[in-house]
Amino acid sequence: MTTPELDVLIVSYNVRPLLAACLRSLYAHAAQEGVATRVLVVDNASGDGSPEMVAASFPHASLLRSETNLGFPAGVNLGLRQLGYPDSPIRESPVLLLNPDTEVRPGALSLMLEDLSGLTRAGVIGPGLRYGDGAPQHAAFRFPGLAQVLLEFYPMNWRLTESRLNGRYGRQERGTRPYRCDHPLGAAMLLRPSALQEVGLLDAGFFMYCEEVDWCWRAAKRGWLAWSDPRAIVVHYAGQSASQSRGLMYVELWRSRYRLFAKHRGQSYLKAVRLIVRAGMALERVRARRELRAARLDSESYGRLLAAYDAVSAL
């Protein structure tokens, strides 16, 4: 039998211990499963010794060092261009985009590669995700709409929050077979080389957030399908890079969402989204004041929250 081959691209920023654990799990399970894995780490100007750790502890990994923090999509694109995309890829191997705050579990790589091989119009395969404590994490979603924006600020009922209306795939996520989705979460995405060539690189206009949604939306418009496999487990220690600048990243989240809606839903739709978000920001200010009065929030944190809400309202 032919040995399966895989290119893995990891973009990292100041998460050295997590990156080391990610690489250890990746190399260990690739060896166990007989997957010939080539790893490329793009370091986004980390100041915590991450690139030095990669060079010393994982000499088989290729390393690209950026002098500035390019953001996630531009970092991915830097790595993809190193692999020859979108025009002339060096190899015809699937490309796994993997966050540094993840660890692959036994069989995950093989299962995703088998899915990509067997599902002929699949442009992207996502795994099932778990939090660090083993609890299930939502791994795939429907393309966002007004209902999802509304439910973010007015959750109403857990049944609605976990429903199709909020973009969830509850029953399928708990199942034991691959299922069609609109897009997997970007923590781990296996891309078919021909789809990557046709759809192109990530949109570097997103600094962080929504870039995987945009890529999958563009792929869907070209007839490529997205799948998620709950049998292939990847642990995701969510939000470790983003937590380093939480207020700024909250603003960046909505900036990215607005860009996404403008690209794929249009300006009229975006106006409706903005109205919901501005009302939501007013509600969040009220909630923050209640937390401050109840001493569940200190004044410094309260000020940072208000600054973030004001910045989002001004977008």
HELIX and SHEET records of a PDB file:
HELIX    1   1 ARG A   16  GLU A   33  1                                  18    
HELIX    2   2 SER A   50  SER A   57  1                                   8    
HELIX    3   3 PHE A   72  GLN A   82  1                                  11    
HELIX    4   4 ALA A  108  GLY A  118  1                                  11    
HELIX    5   5 LEU A  146  PHE A  153  1                                   8    
HELIX    6   6 TRP A  158  THR A  161  1                                   4    
HELIX    7   7 ARG A  164  ASN A  166  5                                   3    
HELIX    8   8 GLY A  170  GLU A  173  1                                   4    
HELIX    9   9 PRO A  193  VAL A  199  1                                   7    
HELIX   10  10 GLU A  211  LYS A  221  1                                  11    
HELIX   11  11 ALA A  242  SER A  245  5                                   4    
HELIX   12  12 ARG A  246  HIS A  264  1                                  19    
HELIX   13  13 GLN A  267  ARG A  293  1                                  27    
HELIX   14  14 SER A  299  ALA A  314  1                                  16    
SHEET    1   A 7 SER A  62  SER A  66  0                                        
SHEET    2   A 7 ALA A  36  ASN A  44  1                                        
SHEET    3   A 7 GLU A   5  SER A  12  1                                        
SHEET    4   A 7 VAL A  95  LEU A  98  1                                        
SHEET    5   A 7 ALA A 188  LEU A 191 -1                                        
SHEET    6   A 7 ALA A 122  ARG A 130 -1                                        
SHEET    7   A 7 PRO A 136  GLN A 137 -1                                        
SHEET    1   B 8 SER A  62  SER A  66  0                                        
SHEET    2   B 8 ALA A  36  ASN A  44  1                                        
SHEET    3   B 8 GLU A   5  SER A  12  1                                        
SHEET    4   B 8 VAL A  95  LEU A  98  1                                        
SHEET    5   B 8 ALA A 188  LEU A 191 -1                                        
SHEET    6   B 8 ALA A 122  ARG A 130 -1                                        
SHEET    7   B 8 LEU A 225  HIS A 236  1                                        
SHEET    8   B 8 THR A 102  VAL A 104 -1                                        
SHEET    1   C 8 SER A  62  SER A  66  0                                        
SHEET    2   C 8 ALA A  36  ASN A  44  1                                        
SHEET    3   C 8 GLU A   5  SER A  12  1                                        
SHEET    4   C 8 VAL A  95  LEU A  98  1                                        
SHEET    5   C 8 ALA A 188  LEU A 191 -1                                        
SHEET    6   C 8 ALA A 122  ARG A 130 -1                                        
SHEET    7   C 8 LEU A 225  HIS A 236  1                                        
SHEET    8   C 8 TYR A 179  CYS A 181 -1                                        
SHEET    1   D 2 ALA A 140  PHE A 141  0                                        
SHEET    2   D 2 HIS A 183  PRO A 184 -1                                        
END                                                                             
